[in-house]
Amino acid sequence: MKLLEDRIRKDGIVKEGNVLKVDSFLNHQMDVTLFHEMGLEWKRLFSDKPINKILTIEASGIGIACVAAECFNVPVVFAKKAASINLDGEMFTSKVESFTKKKVFDIIVSKKFLSPDDHILIIDDFLANGCAVMGLIDLINESGATLEGVGIAIEKGFQQGGRIIRDRGIQLESLAIIESMDASTGEIIFR
């Protein structure tokens, strides 16, 4: 998606350790007009799927998922990374390792929000090693729901996540795929 690629070139900052900082428009301050265009693109790419829920993971994917859900006219469910007193009943759980935080989280979703009747589209901001998406897929499988596909804003194509998901036969639509990036020059090359 050229609009997203252009924004990454303009405002993205490449840091050491294969980190792309996009907090000025994607995952701290959010450009909801851009999110709307992304949601419309995912709606087009998954137009043949009977999606009735969008699933994401706390926290950075929530904004994008909410705006995309508006384009699909469906609710958003987000996997929480920590139990809280307002969570009750039975839960689906999985473990996820965060690429940027270098920490393993238990993710949870209440069983009342995922069921075998659901047709799920996963939406998230980044795809690097695929751990977050695989954790969400575990929750979907545990619930008996149907995974219809995965929509990612920015995929790091030089890392293994995209290959792992595509090798499983899952429709993965990343709106910007980075082939390489260089922290010393700030250069970003898209696929």
N, CA and C atoms as an extended XYZ file, in Angstrom:
573
Properties=species:S:1:pos:R:3:atomname:S:1:resname:S:1:resid:I:1 pbc="F F F"
N         0.852       -1.167        0.000 N   MET     1
C         0.000        0.000        0.000 CA  MET     1
C         0.903        1.236        0.000 C   MET     1
N         0.900        1.928       -1.104 N   LYS     2
C         1.812        3.046       -1.297 CA  LYS     2
C         1.647        4.129       -0.224 C   LYS     2
N         0.416        4.415        0.160 N   LEU     3
C         0.171        5.436        1.173 CA  LEU     3
C         0.915        5.132        2.477 C   LEU     3
N         0.864        3.879        2.917 N   LEU     4
C         1.561        3.481        4.140 CA  LEU     4
C         3.076        3.488        3.936 C   LEU     4
N         3.541        2.974        2.809 N   GLU     5
C         4.981        2.982        2.529 CA  GLU     5
C         5.532        4.406        2.528 C   GLU     5
N         4.793        5.322        1.897 N   ASP     6
C         5.242        6.719        1.859 CA  ASP     6
C         5.325        7.305        3.263 C   ASP     6
N         4.356        6.971        4.095 N   ARG     7
C         4.350        7.496        5.472 CA  ARG     7
C         5.519        6.920        6.272 C   ARG     7
N         5.820        5.640        6.053 N   ILE     8
C         6.964        5.025        6.738 CA  ILE     8
C         8.255        5.706        6.296 C   ILE     8
N         8.396        5.956        4.993 N   ARG     9
C         9.602        6.643        4.492 CA  ARG     9
C         9.732        8.046        5.099 C   ARG     9
N         8.608        8.738        5.205 N   LYS    10
C         8.609       10.120        5.697 CA  LYS    10
C         8.863       10.192        7.204 C   LYS    10
N         8.170        9.358        7.986 N   ASP    11
C         8.170        9.520        9.434 CA  ASP    11
C         8.762        8.357       10.223 C   ASP    11
N         9.064        7.243        9.563 N   GLY    12
C         9.640        6.102       10.258 CA  GLY    12
C        11.106        6.328       10.583 C   GLY    12
N        11.544        5.798       11.707 N   ILE    13
C        12.943        5.919       12.129 CA  ILE    13
C        13.493        4.520       12.351 C   ILE    13
N        14.564        4.192       11.640 N   VAL    14
C        15.204        2.885       11.776 CA  VAL    14
C        16.206        2.967       12.923 C   VAL    14
N        16.092        2.002       13.831 N   LYS    15
C        16.993        1.951       14.987 CA  LYS    15
C        17.769        0.636       14.949 C   LYS    15
N        18.849        0.587       15.710 N   GLU    16
C        19.652       -0.639       15.803 CA  GLU    16
C        18.784       -1.811       16.271 C   GLU    16
N        19.148       -3.012       15.847 N   GLY    17
C        18.441       -4.214       16.265 CA  GLY    17
C        17.188       -4.496       15.451 C   GLY    17
N        17.136       -3.989       14.215 N   ASN    18
C        15.979       -4.199       13.332 CA  ASN    18
C        14.686       -3.639       13.905 C   ASN    18
N        14.787       -2.490       14.554 N   VAL    19
C        13.609       -1.830       15.115 CA  VAL    19
C        13.228       -0.661       14.215 C   VAL    19
N        11.941       -0.591       13.871 N   LEU    20
C        11.407        0.521       13.096 CA  LEU    20
C        10.460        1.291       14.001 C   LEU    20
N        10.796        2.529       14.264 N   LYS    21
C         9.994        3.371       15.146 CA  LYS    21
C         8.975        4.137       14.292 C   LYS    21
N         7.707        3.868       14.533 N   VAL    22
C         6.620        4.525       13.798 CA  VAL    22
C         5.593        5.093       14.784 C   VAL    22
N         6.095        5.532       15.918 N   ASP    23
C         5.202        5.988       16.981 CA  ASP    23
C         4.527        7.325       16.691 C   ASP    23
N         4.987        8.054       15.693 N   SER    24
C         4.365        9.337       15.390 CA  SER    24
C         3.059        9.196       14.605 C   SER    24
N         2.777        7.985       14.087 N   PHE    25
C         1.548        7.811       13.318 CA  PHE    25
C         0.873        6.457       13.476 C   PHE    25
N         1.557        5.462       14.059 N   LEU    26
C         0.983        4.114       14.063 CA  LEU    26
C         0.722        3.547       15.446 C   LEU    26
N         1.690        3.620       16.349 N   ASN    27
C         1.497        2.885       17.600 CA  ASN    27
C         1.774        3.678       18.880 C   ASN    27
N         1.692        4.979       18.807 N   HIS    28
C         1.675        5.810       20.020 CA  HIS    28
C         0.717        6.964       19.720 C   HIS    28
N         1.117        7.845       18.828 N   GLN    29
C         0.177        8.785       18.227 CA  GLN    29
C        -0.381        8.076       17.003 C   GLN    29
N        -1.706        8.147       16.810 N   MET    30
C        -2.332        7.365       15.743 CA  MET    30
C        -2.998        8.262       14.704 C   MET    30
N        -2.678        8.023       13.451 N   ASP    31
C        -3.285        8.739       12.330 CA  ASP    31
C        -4.504        7.941       11.885 C   ASP    31
N        -5.667        8.297       12.399 N   VAL    32
C        -6.867        7.493       12.128 CA  VAL    32
C        -7.333        7.615       10.686 C   VAL    32
N        -6.972        8.682       10.003 N   THR    33
C        -7.296        8.782        8.575 CA  THR    33
C        -6.513        7.720        7.801 C   THR    33
N        -5.240        7.565        8.131 N   LEU    34
C        -4.425        6.504        7.532 CA  LEU    34
C        -5.003        5.141        7.906 C   LEU    34
N        -5.378        4.963        9.172 N   PHE    35
C        -5.962        3.692        9.620 CA  PHE    35
C        -7.215        3.359        8.812 C   PHE    35
N        -8.023        4.377        8.528 N   HIS    36
C        -9.248        4.142        7.750 CA  HIS    36
C        -8.904        3.622        6.351 C   HIS    36
N        -7.920        4.220        5.719 N   GLU    37
C        -7.491        3.755        4.387 CA  GLU    37
C        -6.964        2.316        4.465 C   GLU    37
N        -6.248        1.999        5.536 N   MET    38
C        -5.755        0.632        5.732 CA  MET    38
C        -6.928       -0.326        5.917 C   MET    38
N        -7.908        0.072        6.712 N   GLY    39
C        -9.094       -0.758        6.922 CA  GLY    39
C        -9.840       -1.029        5.630 C   GLY    39
N        -9.968       -0.001        4.800 N   LEU    40
C       -10.632       -0.180        3.497 CA  LEU    40
C        -9.851       -1.153        2.618 C   LEU    40
N        -8.527       -1.090        2.681 N   GLU    41
C        -7.707       -2.008        1.875 CA  GLU    41
C        -7.868       -3.448        2.362 C   GLU    41
N        -7.865       -3.655        3.678 N   TRP    42
C        -8.092       -5.019        4.187 CA  TRP    42
C        -9.491       -5.499        3.834 C   TRP    42
N       -10.474       -4.610        3.889 N   LYS    43
C       -11.843       -4.981        3.507 CA  LYS    43
C       -11.857       -5.462        2.054 C   LYS    43
N       -11.130       -4.772        1.183 N   ARG    44
C       -11.042       -5.182       -0.224 CA  ARG    44
C       -10.329       -6.534       -0.354 C   ARG    44
N        -9.220       -6.697        0.348 N   LEU    45
C        -8.412       -7.920        0.231 CA  LEU    45
C        -9.108       -9.154        0.802 C   LEU    45
N        -9.988       -8.965        1.786 N   PHE    46
C       -10.690      -10.083        2.407 CA  PHE    46
C       -12.189      -10.048        2.100 C   PHE    46
N       -12.562       -9.437        0.984 N   SER    47
C       -13.980       -9.245        0.653 CA  SER    47
C       -14.733      -10.551        0.438 C   SER    47
N       -14.032      -11.620        0.131 N   ASP    48
C       -14.698      -12.907       -0.112 CA  ASP    48
C       -14.824      -13.759        1.153 C   ASP    48
N       -14.430      -13.227        2.296 N   LYS    49
C       -14.437      -13.993        3.545 CA  LYS    49
C       -15.618      -13.557        4.428 C   LYS    49
N       -16.253      -14.510        5.115 N   PRO    50
C       -17.406      -14.190        5.969 CA  PRO    50
C       -16.991      -13.732        7.375 C   PRO    50
N       -16.180      -12.698        7.447 N   ILE    51
C       -15.606      -12.235        8.714 CA  ILE    51
C       -16.694      -11.626        9.597 C   ILE    51
N       -16.765      -12.105       10.849 N   ASN    52
C       -17.720      -11.514       11.786 CA  ASN    52
C       -17.051      -10.979       13.051 C   ASN    52
N       -15.719      -11.139       13.164 N   LYS    53
C       -14.978      -10.546       14.285 CA  LYS    53
C       -13.540      -10.311       13.861 C   LYS    53
N       -12.969       -9.261       14.449 N   ILE    54
C       -11.541       -9.002       14.286 CA  ILE    54
C       -10.889       -9.256       15.634 C   ILE    54
N        -9.745       -9.944       15.601 N   LEU    55
C        -8.986      -10.260       16.801 CA  LEU    55
C        -7.618       -9.604       16.700 C   LEU    55
N        -7.181       -8.976       17.788 N   THR    56
C        -5.852       -8.386       17.856 CA  THR    56
C        -5.288       -8.640       19.246 C   THR    56
N        -4.114       -8.088       19.479 N   ILE    57
C        -3.452       -8.274       20.765 CA  ILE    57
C        -3.170       -6.910       21.373 C   ILE    57
N        -3.255       -6.842       22.672 N   GLU    58
C        -2.955       -5.620       23.416 CA  GLU    58
C        -1.494       -5.245       23.183 C   GLU    58
N        -1.097       -4.063       22.944 N   ALA    59
C        -1.871       -2.842       22.955 CA  ALA    59
C        -1.839       -2.160       21.583 C   ALA    59
N        -0.710       -2.222       20.890 N   SER    60
C        -0.553       -1.400       19.682 CA  SER    60
C        -1.487       -1.764       18.539 C   SER    60
N        -1.989       -2.968       18.508 N   GLY    61
C        -2.891       -3.360       17.428 CA  GLY    61
C        -4.318       -2.882       17.611 C   GLY    61
N        -4.671       -2.443       18.806 N   ILE    62
C        -6.072       -2.138       19.101 CA  ILE    62
C        -6.609       -0.992       18.249 C   ILE    62
N        -5.874        0.097       18.138 N   GLY    63
C        -6.352        1.237       17.350 CA  GLY    63
C        -6.604        0.861       15.899 C   GLY    63
N        -5.637        0.185       15.296 N   ILE    64
C        -5.773       -0.219       13.894 CA  ILE    64
C        -6.949       -1.181       13.740 C   ILE    64
N        -7.055       -2.140       14.652 N   ALA    65
C        -8.132       -3.127       14.573 CA  ALA    65
C        -9.501       -2.462       14.703 C   ALA    65
N        -9.625       -1.474       15.588 N   CYS    66
C       -10.913       -0.800       15.767 CA  CYS    66
C       -11.351       -0.068       14.507 C   CYS    66
N       -10.431        0.647       13.883 N   VAL    67
C       -10.787        1.374       12.667 CA  VAL    67
C       -11.077        0.387       11.530 C   VAL    67
N       -10.300       -0.690       11.434 N   ALA    68
C       -10.578       -1.709       10.418 CA  ALA    68
C       -11.940       -2.351       10.653 C   ALA    68
N       -12.267       -2.612       11.915 N   ALA    69
C       -13.549       -3.238       12.247 CA  ALA    69
C       -14.719       -2.374       11.804 C   ALA    69
N       -14.537       -1.064       11.864 N   GLU    70
C       -15.578       -0.169       11.386 CA  GLU    70
C       -15.821       -0.377        9.888 C   GLU    70
N       -14.756       -0.617        9.125 N   CYS    71
C       -14.884       -0.876        7.684 CA  CYS    71
C       -15.602       -2.199        7.418 C   CYS    71
N       -15.409       -3.183        8.307 N   PHE    72
C       -16.047       -4.495        8.161 CA  PHE    72
C       -17.421       -4.548        8.849 C   PHE    72
N       -17.707       -3.534        9.687 N   ASN    73
C       -18.938       -3.502       10.488 CA  ASN    73
C       -19.040       -4.726       11.401 C   ASN    73
N       -17.939       -5.005       12.107 N   VAL    74
C       -17.871       -6.135       13.037 CA  VAL    74
C       -17.205       -5.676       14.331 C   VAL    74
N       -17.379       -6.427       15.427 N   PRO    75
C       -16.691       -6.069       16.678 CA  PRO    75
C       -15.221       -6.493       16.674 C   PRO    75
N       -14.492       -5.892       17.604 N   VAL    76
C       -13.085       -6.235       17.837 CA  VAL    76
C       -12.983       -6.932       19.185 C   VAL    76
N       -12.197       -7.998       19.216 N   VAL    77
C       -11.822       -8.650       20.468 CA  VAL    77
C       -10.314       -8.500       20.560 C   VAL    77
N        -9.814       -8.109       21.744 N   PHE    78
C        -8.366       -8.062       21.863 CA  PHE    78
C        -7.911       -8.965       22.993 C   PHE    78
N        -6.827       -9.679       22.719 N   ALA    79
C        -6.218      -10.551       23.717 CA  ALA    79
C        -5.467       -9.681       24.710 C   ALA    79
N        -5.752       -9.898       25.987 N   LYS    80
C        -5.081       -9.146       27.047 CA  LYS    80
C        -3.796       -9.862       27.441 C   LYS    80
N        -2.817       -9.068       27.870 N   LYS    81
C        -1.531       -9.624       28.285 CA  LYS    81
C        -1.452       -9.848       29.785 C   LYS    81
N        -2.493       -9.492       30.499 N   ALA    82
C        -2.472       -9.684       31.953 CA  ALA    82
C        -3.893       -9.870       32.454 C   ALA    82
N        -4.051      -10.734       33.424 N   ALA    83
C        -5.357      -10.914       34.054 CA  ALA    83
C        -5.664       -9.681       34.892 C   ALA    83
N        -6.942       -9.398       35.040 N   SER    84
C        -7.350       -8.285       35.893 CA  SER    84
C        -8.627       -8.681       36.630 C   SER    84
N        -9.002       -7.894       37.611 N   ILE    85
C       -10.161       -8.254       38.429 CA  ILE    85
C       -11.472       -8.180       37.653 C   ILE    85
N       -11.494       -7.449       36.539 N   ASN    86
C       -12.738       -7.374       35.780 CA  ASN    86
C       -12.883       -8.489       34.744 C   ASN    86
N       -11.927       -9.402       34.688 N   LEU    87
C       -12.054      -10.585       33.838 CA  LEU    87
C       -12.663      -11.700       34.672 C   LEU    87
N       -13.750      -12.251       34.178 N   ASP    88
C       -14.373      -13.351       34.911 CA  ASP    88
C       -14.731      -14.479       33.954 C   ASP    88
N       -14.959      -15.639       34.500 N   GLY    89
C       -15.320      -16.797       33.690 CA  GLY    89
C       -14.096      -17.497       33.132 C   GLY    89
N       -14.370      -18.395       32.210 N   GLU    90
C       -13.306      -19.204       31.615 CA  GLU    90
C       -12.607      -18.444       30.504 C   GLU    90
N       -11.316      -18.742       30.326 N   MET    91
C       -10.474      -18.026       29.370 CA  MET    91
C        -9.751      -18.992       28.424 C   MET    91
N        -9.535      -18.504       27.208 N   PHE    92
C        -8.595      -19.148       26.305 CA  PHE    92
C        -7.249      -18.483       26.572 C   PHE    92
N        -6.170      -19.272       26.601 N   THR    93
C        -4.857      -18.701       26.885 CA  THR    93
C        -3.796      -19.239       25.928 C   THR    93
N        -2.762      -18.437       25.725 N   SER    94
C        -1.613      -18.835       24.927 CA  SER    94
C        -0.420      -18.020       25.421 C   SER    94
N         0.764      -18.419       25.024 N   LYS    95
C         1.983      -17.692       25.384 CA  LYS    95
C         2.537      -17.017       24.137 C   LYS    95
N         3.026      -15.783       24.313 N   VAL    96
C         3.552      -14.996       23.204 CA  VAL    96
C         4.835      -14.312       23.649 C   VAL    96
N         5.867      -14.386       22.802 N   GLU    97
C         7.100      -13.659       23.076 CA  GLU    97
C         7.094      -12.364       22.284 C   GLU    97
N         7.306      -11.246       22.954 N   SER    98
C         7.345       -9.939       22.313 CA  SER    98
C         8.726       -9.691       21.709 C   SER    98
N         8.752       -9.304       20.419 N   PHE    99
C        10.012       -8.999       19.737 CA  PHE    99
C        10.670       -7.770       20.350 C   PHE    99
N         9.883       -6.714       20.602 N   THR   100
C        10.475       -5.466       21.085 CA  THR   100
C        10.735       -5.473       22.586 C   THR   100
N         9.921       -6.202       23.349 N   LYS   101
C        10.109       -6.206       24.805 CA  LYS   101
C        10.962       -7.375       25.287 C   LYS   101
N        11.226       -8.339       24.399 N   LYS   102
C        12.046       -9.510       24.767 CA  LYS   102
C        11.511      -10.170       26.035 C   LYS   102
N        10.200      -10.372       26.057 N   LYS   103
C         9.530      -10.927       27.225 CA  LYS   103
C         8.398      -11.848       26.758 C   LYS   103
N         8.139      -12.899       27.535 N   VAL   104
C         7.044      -13.813       27.217 CA  VAL   104
C         5.815      -13.412       28.035 C   VAL   104
N         4.682      -13.285       27.344 N   PHE   105
C         3.422      -12.915       27.980 CA  PHE   105
C         2.432      -14.059       27.850 C   PHE   105
N         1.580      -14.221       28.861 N   ASP   106
C         0.390      -15.048       28.709 CA  ASP   106
C        -0.670      -14.130       28.134 C   ASP   106
N        -1.289      -14.532       27.028 N   ILE   107
C        -2.386      -13.740       26.485 CA  ILE   107
C        -3.686      -14.480       26.753 C   ILE   107
N        -4.738      -13.706       27.000 N   ILE   108
C        -6.011      -14.310       27.378 CA  ILE   108
C        -7.177      -13.609       26.687 C   ILE   108
N        -8.186      -14.422       26.371 N   VAL   109
C        -9.456      -13.927       25.847 CA  VAL   109
C       -10.552      -14.714       26.537 C   VAL   109
N       -11.562      -14.018       26.996 N   SER   110
C       -12.700      -14.665       27.635 CA  SER   110
C       -13.390      -15.595       26.636 C   SER   110
N       -13.787      -16.766       27.104 N   LYS   111
C       -14.461      -17.742       26.238 CA  LYS   111
C       -15.792      -17.217       25.711 C   LYS   111
N       -16.357      -16.194       26.354 N   LYS   112
C       -17.639      -15.677       25.874 CA  LYS   112
C       -17.495      -14.826       24.602 C   LYS   112
N       -16.234      -14.484       24.218 N   PHE   113
C       -16.041      -13.633       23.048 CA  PHE   113
C       -15.518      -14.353       21.805 C   PHE   113
N       -15.174      -15.626       21.914 N   LEU   114
C       -14.763      -16.429       20.753 CA  LEU   114
C       -15.510      -17.752       20.804 C   LEU   114
N       -16.107      -18.129       19.680 N   SER   115
C       -16.863      -19.377       19.639 CA  SER   115
C       -16.690      -20.065       18.290 C   SER   115
N       -17.131      -21.316       18.178 N   PRO   116
C       -17.040      -22.021       16.905 CA  PRO   116
C       -17.827      -21.350       15.775 C   PRO   116
N       -18.745      -20.453       16.098 N   ASP   117
C       -19.526      -19.745       15.069 CA  ASP   117
C       -18.777      -18.559       14.472 C   ASP   117
N       -17.642      -18.201       15.055 N   ASP   118
C       -16.931      -16.999       14.626 CA  ASP   118
C       -15.988      -17.262       13.470 C   ASP   118
N       -15.915      -16.256       12.588 N   HIS   119
C       -14.992      -16.236       11.445 CA  HIS   119
C       -14.093      -15.023       11.668 C   HIS   119
N       -12.849      -15.289       12.010 N   ILE   120
C       -11.944      -14.291       12.568 CA  ILE   120
C       -10.918      -13.790       11.551 C   ILE   120
N       -10.732      -12.474       11.550 N   LEU   121
C        -9.616      -11.838       10.857 CA  LEU   121
C        -8.703      -11.265       11.946 C   LEU   121
N        -7.457      -11.674       11.938 N   ILE   122
C        -6.453      -11.110       12.858 CA  ILE   122
C        -5.905       -9.844       12.219 C   ILE   122
N        -5.837       -8.776       13.007 N   ILE   123
C        -5.224       -7.516       12.565 CA  ILE   123
C        -4.169       -7.137       13.598 C   ILE   123
N        -2.973       -6.738       13.128 N   ASP   124
C        -1.944       -6.262       14.053 CA  ASP   124
C        -1.062       -5.236       13.355 C   ASP   124
N        -0.287       -4.508       14.142 N   ASP   125
C         0.534       -3.436       13.582 CA  ASP   125
C         1.809       -3.957       12.924 C   ASP   125
N         2.499       -4.904       13.577 N   PHE   126
C         3.774       -5.406       13.059 CA  PHE   126
C         3.782       -6.921       12.983 C   PHE   126
N         4.543       -7.439       12.036 N   LEU   127
C         4.847       -8.859       11.957 CA  LEU   127
C         6.356       -8.980       11.796 C   LEU   127
N         7.003       -9.591       12.769 N   ALA   128
C         8.452       -9.810       12.726 CA  ALA   128
C         8.699      -11.317       12.729 C   ALA   128
N         8.748      -11.899       13.908 N   ASN   129
C         8.981      -13.344       14.019 CA  ASN   129
C         7.693      -14.161       14.030 C   ASN   129
N         6.562      -13.512       14.134 N   GLY   130
C         5.281      -14.200       14.050 CA  GLY   130
C         4.728      -14.702       15.366 C   GLY   130
N         5.392      -14.397       16.468 N   CYS   131
C         4.967      -14.938       17.763 CA  CYS   131
C         3.575      -14.462       18.164 C   CYS   131
N         3.289      -13.172       18.007 N   ALA   132
C         1.978      -12.644       18.401 CA  ALA   132
C         0.874      -13.285       17.564 C   ALA   132
N         1.069      -13.339       16.264 N   VAL   133
C         0.051      -13.935       15.388 CA  VAL   133
C        -0.141      -15.412       15.709 C   VAL   133
N         0.948      -16.133       15.935 N   MET   134
C         0.808      -17.559       16.257 CA  MET   134
C         0.070      -17.752       17.579 C   MET   134
N         0.306      -16.868       18.556 N   GLY   135
C        -0.433      -16.935       19.814 CA  GLY   135
C        -1.916      -16.697       19.601 C   GLY   135
N        -2.252      -15.724       18.749 N   LEU   136
C        -3.663      -15.460       18.441 CA  LEU   136
C        -4.290      -16.631       17.689 C   LEU   136
N        -3.532      -17.246       16.805 N   ILE   137
C        -4.031      -18.433       16.097 CA  ILE   137
C        -4.306      -19.558       17.091 C   ILE   137
N        -3.445      -19.720       18.083 N   ASP   138
C        -3.693      -20.725       19.132 CA  ASP   138
C        -5.031      -20.475       19.821 C   ASP   138
N        -5.311      -19.205       20.155 N   LEU   139
C        -6.585      -18.873       20.803 CA  LEU   139
C        -7.767      -19.214       19.899 C   LEU   139
N        -7.644      -18.894       18.612 N   ILE   140
C        -8.713      -19.194       17.648 CA  ILE   140
C        -8.923      -20.699       17.562 C   ILE   140
N        -7.843      -21.458       17.443 N   ASN   141
C        -7.955      -22.917       17.362 CA  ASN   141
C        -8.577      -23.493       18.629 C   ASN   141
N        -8.172      -22.974       19.781 N   GLU   142
C        -8.704      -23.453       21.055 CA  GLU   142
C       -10.213      -23.195       21.154 C   GLU   142
N       -10.668      -22.100       20.566 N   SER   143
C       -12.082      -21.731       20.633 CA  SER   143
C       -12.943      -22.487       19.631 C   SER   143
N       -12.321      -23.060       18.608 N   GLY   144
C       -13.075      -23.720       17.552 CA  GLY   144
C       -13.541      -22.770       16.464 C   GLY   144
N       -13.167      -21.487       16.573 N   ALA   145
C       -13.521      -20.502       15.548 CA  ALA   145
C       -12.722      -20.770       14.271 C   ALA   145
N       -13.101      -20.100       13.197 N   THR   146
C       -12.427      -20.246       11.907 CA  THR   146
C       -11.549      -19.025       11.652 C   THR   146
N       -10.281      -19.257       11.367 N   LEU   147
C        -9.372      -18.184       10.981 CA  LEU   147
C        -9.566      -17.911        9.497 C   LEU   147
N        -9.961      -16.692        9.166 N   GLU   148
C       -10.177      -16.323        7.763 CA  GLU   148
C        -8.957      -15.657        7.146 C   GLU   148
N        -8.055      -15.130        7.965 N   GLY   149
C        -6.863      -14.496        7.433 CA  GLY   149
C        -6.206      -13.607        8.460 C   GLY   149
N        -5.091      -13.009        8.031 N   VAL   150
C        -4.296      -12.131        8.885 CA  VAL   150
C        -3.987      -10.867        8.099 C   VAL   150
N        -4.264       -9.707        8.700 N   GLY   151
C        -3.931       -8.415        8.116 CA  GLY   151
C        -2.889       -7.729        8.985 C   GLY   151
N        -1.783       -7.362        8.378 N   ILE   152
C        -0.675       -6.734        9.100 CA  ILE   152
C        -0.386       -5.379        8.464 C   ILE   152
N        -0.151       -4.374        9.294 N   ALA   153
C         0.229       -3.068        8.756 CA  ALA   153
C         1.631       -3.145        8.153 C   ALA   153
N         2.633       -3.507        8.984 N   ILE   154
C         4.023       -3.528        8.530 CA  ILE   154
C         4.633       -4.891        8.823 C   ILE   154
N         5.077       -5.543        7.773 N   GLU   155
C         5.772       -6.835        7.904 CA  GLU   155
C         7.250       -6.627        7.662 C   GLU   155
N         8.064       -7.173        8.539 N   LYS   156
C         9.505       -7.200        8.320 CA  LYS   156
C         9.798       -8.463        7.511 C   LYS   156
N         9.839       -8.302        6.197 N   GLY   157
C         9.985       -9.429        5.287 CA  GLY   157
C        11.295      -10.168        5.438 C   GLY   157
N        12.270       -9.569        6.067 N   PHE   158
C        13.569      -10.213        6.273 CA  PHE   158
C        13.578      -11.076        7.534 C   PHE   158
N        12.472      -11.112        8.264 N   GLN   159
C        12.350      -11.984        9.422 CA  GLN   159
C        11.369      -13.108        9.086 C   GLN   159
N        11.277      -14.103        9.930 N   GLN   160
C        10.617      -15.358        9.573 CA  GLN   160
C         9.095      -15.383        9.696 C   GLN   160
N         8.482      -14.406       10.352 N   GLY   161
C         7.057      -14.467       10.645 CA  GLY   161
C         6.159      -14.661        9.438 C   GLY   161
N         6.363      -13.877        8.401 N   GLY   162
C         5.533      -13.993        7.202 CA  GLY   162
C         5.631      -15.356        6.554 C   GLY   162
N         6.853      -15.873        6.472 N   ARG   163
C         7.043      -17.194        5.869 CA  ARG   163
C         6.330      -18.270        6.682 C   ARG   163
N         6.455      -18.211        8.004 N   ILE   164
C         5.818      -19.211        8.865 CA  ILE   164
C         4.306      -19.226        8.652 C   ILE   164
N         3.710      -18.053        8.610 N   ILE   165
C         2.250      -17.969        8.456 CA  ILE   165
C         1.823      -18.403        7.062 C   ILE   165
N         2.503      -17.924        6.037 N   ARG   166
C         2.138      -18.305        4.662 CA  ARG   166
C         2.356      -19.799        4.433 C   ARG   166
N         3.411      -20.369        5.022 N   ASP   167
C         3.666      -21.807        4.873 CA  ASP   167
C         2.552      -22.652        5.486 C   ASP   167
N         1.774      -22.093        6.384 N   ARG   168
C         0.636      -22.803        6.971 CA  ARG   168
C        -0.616      -22.686        6.104 C   ARG   168
N        -0.494      -22.009        4.954 N   GLY   169
C        -1.629      -21.869        4.048 CA  GLY   169
C        -2.602      -20.780        4.462 C   GLY   169
N        -2.179      -19.878        5.320 N   ILE   170
C        -3.039      -18.804        5.814 CA  ILE   170
C        -2.897      -17.586        4.899 C   ILE   170
N        -4.033      -16.983        4.545 N   GLN   171
C        -3.993      -15.750        3.757 CA  GLN   171
C        -3.458      -14.629        4.636 C   GLN   171
N        -2.300      -14.113        4.285 N   LEU   172
C        -1.646      -13.027        5.013 CA  LEU   172
C        -1.537      -11.844        4.071 C   LEU   172
N        -2.135      -10.722        4.484 N   GLU   173
C        -2.093       -9.501        3.684 CA  GLU   173
C        -1.409       -8.413        4.492 C   GLU   173
N        -0.142       -8.168        4.174 N   SER   174
C         0.628       -7.108        4.827 CA  SER   174
C         0.610       -5.892        3.913 C   SER   174
N         0.284       -4.734        4.460 N   LEU   175
C         0.128       -3.536        3.639 CA  LEU   175
C         1.454       -2.892        3.273 C   LEU   175
N         2.499       -3.155        4.043 N   ALA   176
C         3.857       -2.708        3.708 CA  ALA   176
C         4.808       -3.815        4.152 C   ALA   176
N         5.602       -4.315        3.215 N   ILE   177
C         6.582       -5.355        3.535 CA  ILE   177
C         7.975       -4.775        3.338 C   ILE   177
N         8.717       -4.729        4.432 N   ILE   178
C        10.068       -4.185        4.393 CA  ILE   178
C        11.037       -5.314        4.062 C   ILE   178
N        11.785       -5.103        2.994 N   GLU   179
C        12.783       -6.083        2.575 CA  GLU   179
C        14.067       -5.913        3.379 C   GLU   179
N        14.445       -4.656        3.629 N   SER   180
C        15.638       -4.388        4.428 CA  SER   180
C        15.563       -2.963        4.960 C   SER   180
N        16.323       -2.739        6.044 N   MET   181
C        16.437       -1.388        6.584 CA  MET   181
C        17.802       -1.254        7.235 C   MET   181
N        18.323       -0.049        7.186 N   ASP   182
C        19.683        0.209        7.644 CA  ASP   182
C        19.661        1.339        8.671 C   ASP   182
N        20.008        1.017        9.911 N   ALA   183
C        19.993        2.004       10.987 CA  ALA   183
C        21.019        3.115       10.765 C   ALA   183
N        22.131        2.803       10.110 N   SER   184
C        23.188        3.822        9.928 CA  SER   184
C        22.789        4.875        8.897 C   SER   184
N        22.014        4.495        7.899 N   THR   185
C        21.594        5.445        6.865 CA  THR   185
C        20.120        5.833        6.953 C   THR   185
N        19.349        5.036        7.684 N   GLY   186
C        17.908        5.269        7.766 CA  GLY   186
C        17.152        4.754        6.548 C   GLY   186
N        17.864        4.094        5.628 N   GLU   187
C        17.237        3.621        4.391 CA  GLU   187
C        16.306        2.428        4.675 C   GLU   187
N        15.150        2.463        4.019 N   ILE   188
C        14.159        1.392        4.114 CA  ILE   188
C        13.828        0.963        2.697 C   ILE   188
N        13.961       -0.329        2.427 N   ILE   189
C        13.638       -0.873        1.104 CA  ILE   189
C        12.407       -1.765        1.255 C   ILE   189
N        11.401       -1.516        0.414 N   PHE   190
C        10.176       -2.294        0.438 CA  PHE   190
C        10.186       -3.356       -0.637 C   PHE   190
N         9.487       -4.420       -0.372 N   ARG   191
C         9.341       -5.518       -1.326 CA  ARG   191
C         8.350       -5.089       -2.385 C   ARG   191
